[in-house]
Amino acid sequence: MGKVTRRAFLAASAAAAALVTRARGRAAGAARPGAARVVVVGGGFAGAACALELRALKTALEVLLVDPDERYVTCPMSNSVIAGLRAMSSITVSRSGLARAGVHVVRDRVIAIDVERRQVRLESGAALAYDKLVLAAGIRFLWGHPQGYSESAAARMPHAWQAGAQTRLLAAQLATMRPGGVVAISVPAGPMRCPPGPFERASLMAAYLARRARRAKVLIFDANNHFPRQDVFSAAWQELYPGTIEWIPVTLGGALERVDPERMTLYSSRGAQRADVINIIPPQAPAAIAVQAGLASERGWCPVEPSTFESTLVPGVHVIGDACIADPMPKAASAAHAQARQCARALAAAFDGDPAPPPAMDSVCYSLLAQDRALSIHASFEMRDGVIAPLPAAQGALTVSEHDEARNAASWYRRIVAESFGI
C-alpha cells in the first residue's frame, strides 16, 4: 500500500473521527438489525469484492473499507505493462464504484486491531468500532532472502510483485536492455502470490526482447523443481523464443544464496551470474497487521474455517485473499474474489442468525505466452470433510486454443475488475 499524503491524511482523519462518533454509544460487537457494522481492511480484489457483495446482500449493513490509496493498481495484467503491451492506466482502478454502492471508503492505514474492544486503530490516530472484521491486507515480503536483498536493493533489482512504482521501474529497466544482454528472474520457494506469474513474465519479456534487443537471454533462477503448466510454457518457449529462456531449477543451482545490487550479480551453487536487469521475487508471508493481531499460525499464514473464512485463532475476524490458508486454492486474484463472496454470504447469513451457505468457489489463472497467446488454469472447490477440496475436472471439456485464451484473459480481467470494484 502506498504513502498517505498530508491532505489525504487530514481528510481520512476527519472521516474516521465522524464514523467513530456515530459508533459511540453502542455496545462493541452488538449486531442489531440495520445497525451492524463490518470493517474491511484492505482494498484489493478480496477486500473490495467482499465489501461490494455485503452491500448487495444487506443494504442496511454499514460497510467500511479501510485502505490508504485512492486507486488500486492490479497485479493481474501488470506483466503486460512491463513488456510494453499495456499502459499503467489500464491496470489502475478507481474505488469510486464502491462509494456509489454505499461502501464507506476510509483512506487510512490500520496499525492495530483490538479484538477485545472490537476496534481497529488507524495511522491517523482515530479508531473504528466493528461488529465483524474482514482482513484482506495481502502479503509482505521477507526482506533479506536471498542475503543482500533489502527494501533499498529493490530500487536496483525490482520485485514488481506489488503493482505500481515497481512495475514502472522494471519496465523502464527492460526498455534499456542491450542486444545480447541478460535478464534474470528469481522465483522463491514456498507459498507465493500468483505461482504462474514469473513464467508469464519471462514469456512476455522474451517477446519484448525479440523485438528490441536481439540475442538477449532470460534466465529463471527457481528455488523449486517444477512450476505450473511447465509443459505448456516450455513448449511455447521452444516454439516462440528458441534459445532465449533458460529455466534453472533448484537442483541445478536455481536457489539464490545472495545478491550484490551494486555489481548486479547473483550467487547460487552454480556460481556468480551478472545480469543487466534483475527481477528478484522475494519469499512472502501475510501482511504485518495479520501477524500483530495473532492471526498467523506457526506455518506463517492465517488458518481459517473454510465455510466462513473466520480465523480459527481469533474469533470474530475473517481473513480472505493471499494471507489466508485456503489450500488447495491458489493465491490469486480469482481465488481472492471467490473467497470474498463466500465470506460476504457467510457474514450476511450470520447477521440473520442463519448458518453459512456451503462453499462453491472457482478460480482461474491466465498467463500470457505472447501478446496474442495464453494458457489458463481452472479449478473448482467445495468443502469436503471439513476442508476445502478440489472438484474433479469436467470430463470432455473443450480444448481452447492459445489465441482464444488470450481473448478470454482480456475478458476475464475486465469482468473481475467490474465485479470487484463496481466499475
C-alpha distance (Angstrom), angle and dihedral (degrees) to the residues before:
residue distance angle dihedral
M1 . . .
G2 3.79 . .
K3 3.78 133.2 .
V4 3.80 121.4 -78.7
T5 3.82 115.2 -124.1
R6 3.82 119.2 -135.2
R7 3.81 91.3 -111.0
A8 3.81 92.8 49.6
F9 3.82 89.5 43.3
L10 3.82 92.3 56.6
A11 3.80 92.6 44.1
A12 3.78 91.6 49.4
S13 3.80 91.1 47.2
A14 3.80 91.4 53.9
A15 3.80 92.8 46.1
A16 3.79 92.7 46.9
A17 3.79 92.0 47.0
A18 3.80 90.5 52.7
L19 3.78 91.1 50.1
V20 3.80 91.5 48.9
T21 3.80 90.6 49.3
R22 3.80 90.7 53.9
A23 3.79 89.3 48.8
R24 3.80 95.5 53.2
G25 3.75 116.2 102.0
R26 3.78 96.5 35.7
A27 3.79 120.7 98.4
A28 3.78 115.7 -102.2
G29 3.76 109.2 -103.4
A30 3.80 95.2 14.9
A31 3.81 105.8 148.1
R32 3.80 99.9 -165.4
P33 3.80 117.4 170.1
G34 3.78 109.3 -93.6
A35 3.80 93.5 7.7
A36 3.79 105.3 66.0
R37 3.78 119.1 120.4
V38 3.79 130.4 -151.7
V39 3.78 119.3 -167.3
V40 3.81 115.5 -157.6
V41 3.80 116.6 -161.4
G42 3.81 113.3 -153.2
G43 3.78 129.3 29.4
G44 3.80 104.1 -140.1
F45 3.79 125.5 109.8
A46 3.82 93.5 -63.3
G47 3.80 99.0 45.1
A48 3.80 96.7 39.7
A49 3.81 94.0 47.0
C50 3.81 92.0 48.0
A51 3.81 92.8 49.7
L52 3.80 92.1 47.1
E53 3.81 93.3 47.8
L54 3.81 92.2 48.2
R55 3.79 91.0 53.8
A56 3.80 90.7 48.8
L57 3.81 93.0 49.6
K58 3.83 98.1 42.2
T59 3.78 114.9 19.8
A60 3.83 91.8 -178.0
L61 3.79 90.8 59.7
E62 3.81 116.7 103.1
V63 3.79 107.1 -131.9
L64 3.81 121.1 -171.1
L65 3.80 121.9 -173.2
V66 3.82 115.5 -163.3
D67 3.81 119.1 -158.4
P68 3.82 129.9 135.8
D69 3.79 97.0 -138.8
E70 3.79 125.9 85.0
R71 3.80 91.2 -151.6
Y72 3.78 134.9 27.2
V73 3.81 124.1 -135.0
T74 3.80 111.0 -151.6
C75 3.79 124.4 -133.8
P76 3.82 90.6 -149.8
M77 3.81 107.6 87.7
S78 3.82 92.1 11.8
N79 3.81 90.1 114.3
S80 3.80 87.2 61.6
V81 3.81 88.8 56.2
I82 3.82 90.6 51.2
A83 3.81 89.7 52.3
G84 3.80 94.0 47.6
L85 3.80 95.9 -110.5
R86 3.80 96.2 114.5
A87 3.79 137.6 28.4
M88 3.80 119.7 -117.2
S89 3.80 88.6 -118.7
S90 3.82 89.5 64.3
I91 3.83 91.4 64.4
T92 3.83 96.6 39.0
V93 3.79 111.9 101.2
S94 3.79 129.7 -161.8
R95 3.81 120.5 -138.9
S96 3.80 92.1 -146.4
G97 3.80 90.5 105.8
L98 3.80 90.3 61.7
A99 3.80 91.2 53.3
R100 3.81 91.1 49.0
A101 3.81 88.6 53.8
G102 3.80 90.5 55.4
V103 3.80 100.0 -98.9
H104 3.82 112.6 141.9
V105 3.81 104.7 -132.2
V106 3.83 111.4 -155.8
R107 3.81 113.2 -165.6
D108 3.78 99.9 -146.8
R109 3.78 140.7 93.9
V110 3.81 126.3 -105.0
I111 3.82 109.0 -130.4
A112 3.82 100.3 172.4
I113 3.79 141.4 14.1
D114 3.81 119.4 -144.8
V115 3.80 102.3 -160.1
E116 3.82 94.8 -179.4
R117 3.81 94.3 54.4
R118 3.81 93.2 32.2
Q119 3.76 94.5 -126.2
V120 3.77 137.6 126.9
R121 3.81 119.5 -145.4
L122 3.78 117.8 -140.1
E123 3.78 132.0 -146.0
S124 3.81 88.4 -117.1
G125 3.82 89.8 62.7
A126 3.79 96.3 -106.1
A127 3.80 125.7 118.5
L128 3.79 130.0 -144.2
A129 3.78 123.4 -151.7
Y130 3.77 118.9 -143.5
D131 3.77 141.0 -173.1
K132 3.79 91.6 -157.4
L133 3.77 128.9 11.9
V134 3.81 126.4 -151.7
L135 3.79 116.3 -165.0
A136 3.81 114.5 -156.9
A137 3.79 97.6 154.8
G138 3.81 96.5 135.8
I139 3.79 125.6 -151.0
R140 3.77 142.2 -30.8
F141 3.79 127.4 -150.8
L142 3.79 122.7 -113.6
W143 3.79 98.0 -131.0
G144 3.78 116.4 -155.0
H145 3.80 92.9 46.1
P146 2.97 108.3 135.2
Q147 3.79 97.2 26.8
G148 3.78 110.7 -95.6
Y149 3.80 96.0 25.0
S150 3.78 105.6 119.6
E151 3.78 134.2 156.9
S152 3.81 88.7 -95.0
A153 3.82 90.8 49.4
A154 3.81 88.2 59.9
A155 3.81 87.4 72.6
R156 3.81 88.1 69.9
M157 3.80 100.1 25.4
P158 3.82 103.7 34.7
H159 3.79 121.5 -157.9
A160 3.83 95.4 -161.5
W161 3.81 86.9 -168.0
Q162 3.79 90.8 126.7
A163 3.77 107.1 51.9
G164 3.78 120.4 -123.9
A165 3.80 127.9 54.6
Q166 3.81 91.9 10.7
T167 3.80 90.2 53.2
R168 3.81 90.0 54.7
L169 3.80 91.4 47.1
L170 3.80 95.2 51.8
A171 3.81 90.9 45.1
A172 3.81 90.5 51.6
Q173 3.80 91.7 49.1
L174 3.80 92.3 49.3
A175 3.80 89.6 50.8
T176 3.83 89.8 60.9
M177 3.81 94.9 52.6
R178 3.79 114.8 134.1
P179 3.81 124.6 -139.1
G180 3.79 108.4 -87.3
G181 3.81 92.2 19.5
V182 3.79 127.7 138.0
V183 3.80 131.0 -119.5
A184 3.82 116.3 -166.8
I185 3.81 125.0 -162.4
S186 3.81 121.4 -170.0
V187 3.83 119.6 -154.5
P188 3.83 117.8 -164.1
A189 3.78 128.5 -138.1
G190 3.79 120.5 -114.6
P191 3.80 133.0 37.2
M192 3.78 113.3 -22.6
R193 3.78 141.8 167.8
C194 3.83 113.6 -87.2
P195 3.84 102.2 -3.1
P196 3.86 94.8 -159.3
G197 3.82 91.7 47.1
P198 3.83 99.0 92.7
F199 3.79 91.0 53.5
E200 3.79 93.4 48.8
R201 3.80 86.1 50.4
A202 3.80 91.7 52.0
S203 3.81 90.2 49.6
L204 3.79 94.9 51.2
M205 3.79 92.4 42.9
A206 3.81 89.1 53.6
A207 3.80 89.9 50.3
Y208 3.81 90.1 50.9
L209 3.80 93.0 47.4
A210 3.81 91.5 49.2
R211 3.81 87.3 61.4
R212 3.81 99.7 38.0
A213 3.82 113.0 20.3
R214 3.78 112.5 26.5
R215 3.80 120.9 -158.1
A216 3.80 89.9 25.9
K217 3.79 118.6 140.4
V218 3.82 133.7 -140.8
L219 3.81 114.3 -151.7
I220 3.81 118.5 -166.7
F221 3.81 112.3 -158.7
D222 3.81 102.8 -162.6
A223 3.81 123.9 -172.4
N224 3.82 87.7 -158.8
N225 3.80 134.6 71.1
H226 3.80 97.7 -130.0
F227 3.80 140.6 12.1
P228 3.83 137.0 -151.9
R229 3.83 115.5 -70.1
Q230 3.78 89.4 -3.5
D231 3.79 92.2 163.5
V232 3.81 93.7 56.0
F233 3.79 94.7 43.4
S234 3.81 92.0 47.7
A235 3.81 93.3 49.3
A236 3.80 91.5 48.6
W237 3.82 92.2 49.0
Q238 3.78 91.2 51.5
E239 3.80 91.5 49.0
L240 3.80 100.7 39.2
Y241 3.80 104.8 27.1
P242 3.82 108.4 22.2
G243 3.79 112.5 -171.0
T244 3.82 93.0 2.0
I245 3.83 106.0 93.9
E246 3.79 122.0 52.3
W247 3.81 119.1 -174.9
I248 3.81 113.6 -155.4
P249 3.85 112.4 -165.5
V250 3.80 124.1 -156.2
T251 3.80 91.3 -98.5
L252 3.82 89.9 61.5
G253 3.79 97.4 44.3
G254 3.80 100.4 -77.0
A255 3.81 95.3 138.9
L256 3.81 109.3 87.2
E257 3.79 116.1 -135.8
R258 3.80 98.2 -170.3
V259 3.78 142.8 -16.8
D260 3.81 133.6 -142.1
P261 3.82 108.3 -151.8
E262 3.81 93.9 -174.6
R263 3.80 92.6 56.1
M264 3.82 93.8 32.8
T265 3.78 89.2 -128.2
L266 3.80 133.0 143.4
Y267 3.79 125.2 -155.5
S268 3.78 127.4 -155.4
S269 3.80 136.6 145.3
R270 3.79 88.3 -76.0
G271 3.80 91.8 60.3
A272 3.80 136.2 -108.7
Q273 3.79 123.4 -22.3
R274 3.79 123.8 -170.3
A275 3.80 118.5 -158.8
D276 3.79 138.4 -179.2
V277 3.82 93.8 -137.9
I278 3.81 122.2 24.5
N279 3.79 122.9 -169.5
I280 3.82 110.6 -170.1
I281 3.81 115.2 -170.2
P282 3.82 103.7 -165.7
P283 3.82 125.9 -151.7
Q284 3.78 113.8 -85.7
A285 3.80 140.6 -140.5
P286 3.82 135.8 172.0
A287 3.81 118.5 -65.8
A288 3.80 113.8 -80.5
I289 3.81 92.6 -109.4
A290 3.82 89.7 62.9
V291 3.80 91.2 54.3
Q292 3.82 93.0 44.9
A293 3.80 90.3 52.3
G294 3.82 92.5 52.4
L295 3.79 93.9 -113.2
A296 3.81 96.2 125.3
S297 3.80 121.9 84.8
E298 3.79 129.7 -147.8
R299 3.82 85.8 -85.7
G300 3.79 87.0 67.6
W301 3.82 96.5 -118.0
C302 3.81 132.9 83.6
P303 3.83 118.8 -91.0
V304 3.80 115.5 -145.3
E305 3.79 140.6 -178.8
P306 3.81 101.8 -102.9
S307 3.81 100.3 -136.9
T308 3.83 95.3 50.7
F309 3.82 105.0 16.1
E310 3.79 87.8 -130.4
S311 3.79 111.7 154.6
T312 3.80 114.0 -101.2
L313 3.82 87.8 -149.5
V314 3.83 103.0 44.8
P315 3.83 116.4 33.6
G316 3.78 116.7 -140.0
V317 3.81 94.7 28.7
H318 3.81 120.6 99.6
V319 3.81 121.3 -160.0
I320 3.81 121.3 -158.0
G321 3.77 136.6 167.6
D322 3.79 129.0 25.2
A323 3.83 95.5 -14.5
C324 3.80 98.2 61.0
I325 3.79 130.5 83.4
A326 3.79 103.0 -119.7
D327 3.79 100.1 146.0
P328 2.99 129.2 -156.4
M329 3.81 88.0 29.9
P330 3.81 111.6 94.0
K331 3.78 123.7 -121.4
A332 3.78 93.7 -106.9
A333 3.80 140.0 125.7
S334 3.80 93.5 -105.4
A335 3.81 92.1 51.0
A336 3.81 90.8 47.2
H337 3.80 89.8 51.0
A338 3.82 91.8 50.4
Q339 3.81 92.3 47.4
A340 3.80 90.5 48.6
R341 3.78 93.3 55.4
Q342 3.81 92.7 45.5
C343 3.80 90.4 49.4
A344 3.82 91.0 49.0
R345 3.80 91.6 50.5
A346 3.80 90.4 49.1
L347 3.82 92.3 49.7
A348 3.80 92.6 47.5
A349 3.81 89.7 51.0
A350 3.82 91.7 47.9
F351 3.81 92.1 53.5
D352 3.81 87.3 53.4
G353 3.80 91.7 48.1
D354 3.81 92.9 -111.4
P355 3.81 130.1 128.0
A356 3.78 119.9 -101.4
P357 3.81 115.2 -91.1
P358 3.80 114.6 -110.3
P359 3.81 111.9 -91.7
A360 3.79 118.6 -104.2
M361 3.79 106.8 171.6
D362 3.80 136.3 165.8
S363 3.78 135.1 -164.9
V364 3.77 134.8 -170.5
C365 3.79 129.9 -175.6
Y366 3.80 119.0 -163.7
S367 3.80 120.3 -162.8
L368 3.78 122.2 -171.6
L369 3.80 115.2 -135.7
A370 3.81 91.4 -176.3
Q371 3.78 135.0 -14.5
D372 3.80 91.6 -77.3
R373 3.82 102.1 26.4
A374 3.79 131.3 70.0
L375 3.77 145.3 157.7
S376 3.79 129.3 -142.7
I377 3.79 138.1 -151.7
H378 3.81 113.9 -152.6
A379 3.79 127.7 -172.7
S380 3.80 138.6 166.3
F381 3.80 125.5 -156.1
E382 3.79 139.9 -161.8
M383 3.79 135.8 174.0
R384 3.79 111.3 -96.4
D385 3.80 124.7 173.8
G386 3.78 89.9 -11.5
V387 3.80 97.3 -52.9
I388 3.80 137.5 87.4
A389 3.80 108.4 -96.0
P390 3.81 132.2 -178.7
L391 3.77 119.5 -113.2
P392 3.81 116.4 -127.8
A393 3.78 113.9 -94.5
A394 3.78 113.5 -97.4
Q395 3.77 112.8 -96.4
G396 3.77 117.2 -120.8
A397 3.79 94.3 15.7
L398 3.80 113.3 173.7
T399 3.79 117.6 -102.3
V400 3.79 110.3 -120.4
S401 3.78 119.8 -152.4
E402 3.79 119.4 -121.1
H403 3.81 89.4 -116.7
D404 3.80 91.1 54.7
E405 3.80 89.6 46.6
A406 3.81 89.7 57.4
R407 3.80 89.2 55.8
N408 3.81 90.0 44.7
A409 3.78 89.8 52.4
A410 3.80 91.9 55.7
S411 3.82 91.8 47.2
W412 3.80 92.1 47.4
Y413 3.80 91.3 51.2
R414 3.80 93.2 52.0
R415 3.80 90.4 47.3
I416 3.81 98.3 48.6
V417 3.81 92.0 46.9
A418 3.81 90.3 51.0
E419 3.80 93.6 46.0
S420 3.81 93.6 45.9
F421 3.81 101.0 41.7
G422 3.80 103.0 25.5
I423 3.79 95.6 -121.6
